[in-house]
């Protein structure tokens, strides 16, 4: 029986982080190593990245950032998304606030909508996809398994994309390591 075709999509994320990273991501795309890019719209080199995406016709989506740097939205003064200095909490700080139940999803939605709008301003079209910086899109409350999760709602309403399921399951071992001897390398064989 013929096997279904699978398309592997490799995304270069953190596009916009700095000009050097932007050039490296473009080089990878031109060499065929990546399929598309995800733009950090609140990063210092987001405009540079957007210009490169236009020049090289890169398929580009939003790398939604709720954990690093300054927010895009100006409406978030005193927000649960921000620390006392007005910056996003950081990778672990964001997870702690989320886990504590103190994070207001309405503020998350305000920031995600602001990032989508800023993406449009920079790139000139809506994102082809949306994922999360530091994997925030797979955390509880965002992954689509909860009733009021933000990412699937914004994908469906704002981007007019259908909700995509992101499997969050423990990895299944696909290789068995069999030591040949202490002086030889190990052999990897697929498990059936």
KAKAGI-V996087 format. One record per residue. RES is the residue in one small letter. PSI is psi in whole degrees, -180 to 180 (* if undefined). OMEGA is omega in whole degrees, 0 to 359 (none if undefined). BURIAL is # if it has 9 or more other ideal C-beta (glycine too) atoms within 8 Angstrom, else .. Layout:
BEGIN
res-><RES/RES>
psi-><PSI/PSI>
omega-><OMEGA/OMEGA>
burial-><BURIAL/BURIAL>
END
This chain:
BEGIN
res-><x/x/x/x/x/x/x/x/x/x/x/x/x/x/x/x/x/x/x/x/x/x/x/x/x/x/x/x/x/x/x/x/x/x/x/x/x/x/x/x/x/x/x/x/x/x/x/x/x/x/x/x/x/x/x/x/x/x/x/x/x/x/x/x/x/x/x/x/x/x/x/x/x/x/x/x/x/x/x/x/x/x/x/x/x/x/x/x/x/x/x/x/x/x/x/x/x/x/x/x/x/x/x/x/x/x/x/x/x/x/x/x/x/x/x/x/x/x/x/x/x/x/x/x/x/x/x/x/x/x/x/x/x/x/x/x/x/x/x/x/x/x/x/x/x/x/x/x/x/x/x/x/x/x/x/x/x/x/x/x/x/x/x/x/x/x/x/x/x/x/x/x/x/x/x/x/x/x/x/x/x/x/x/x/x/x/x/x/x/x/x/x>
psi-><133/141/144/146/141/132/120/124/121/119/133/103/179/21/125/-11/-48/163/-36/-44/-41/-48/-39/-40/-41/-43/-43/-41/-47/-31/-4/12/-22/157/-33/-180/159/124/129/100/-17/9/161/-26/31/-41/-44/-45/-44/-40/-41/-41/-41/-45/-41/9/50/132/126/135/-178/128/82/129/113/11/-10/133/-156/148/160/-41/137/-2/6/22/128/16/155/-15/-16/150/-177/-20/1/10/158/151/-18/166/-55/-36/-41/-45/-39/-45/-41/-48/-32/-13/6/-16/127/117/-27/-34/-35/-45/-41/-46/-42/-40/-40/-39/-40/-44/-42/-38/-48/-43/-41/-43/-31/3/169/157/145/-23/170/130/-177/134/134/31/30/-23/-9/6/153/133/-13/-18/-11/-7/-16/156/-41/41/143/-46/-53/-38/-45/-35/-44/-48/-56/-43/-5/36/150/151/134/132/135/111/130/81/155/141/139/129/131/-4/144/128/122/109/130/-47/177/-15/-4/162/168/153/136/124/136/142/146/*>
omega-><181/178/177/178/179/177/178/178/178/185/172/182/185/176/184/183/174/184/180/178/178/180/178/179/177/178/178/178/181/179/179/182/177/184/182/181/175/188/171/187/179/180/186/182/180/180/177/180/180/178/177/179/178/183/185/177/180/169/190/177/181/173/187/186/176/189/187/174/180/176/175/182/175/183/191/179/181/183/174/177/190/173/185/180/178/177/172/190/188/186/183/178/178/180/179/179/178/182/181/181/182/183/179/182/177/177/175/180/178/181/179/177/178/178/177/179/179/175/180/179/182/191/180/176/179/179/176/180/177/174/187/174/181/173/179/182/178/178/176/183/183/193/181/179/179/184/185/182/189/186/181/180/180/176/184/187/187/184/181/176/176/179/177/180/177/182/176/181/177/179/178/180/180/179/173/179/181/179/178/174/180/182/182/179/179/180/179/178/181/172/178/none>
burial-><././././././././././#/#/#/#/#/#/#/./././#/#/#/./#/#/./#/#/././././#/./#/#/#/#/#/#/#/#/./#/#/./#/#/#/./#/#/#/./#/./#/./#/#/#/#/#/#/#/#/./././#/#/#/././#/././#/./#/#/#/./././#/#/#/#/././#/#/#/#/#/#/././././#/#/#/./#/#/#/#/#/#/#/#/#/#/#/#/#/#/./#/#/././#/#/./#/#/#/#/#/././#/#/#/#/./#/#/#/#/././././#/#/#/#/#/#/#/#/./#/#/./#/././././././././././././././././././././././././././././././.>
END
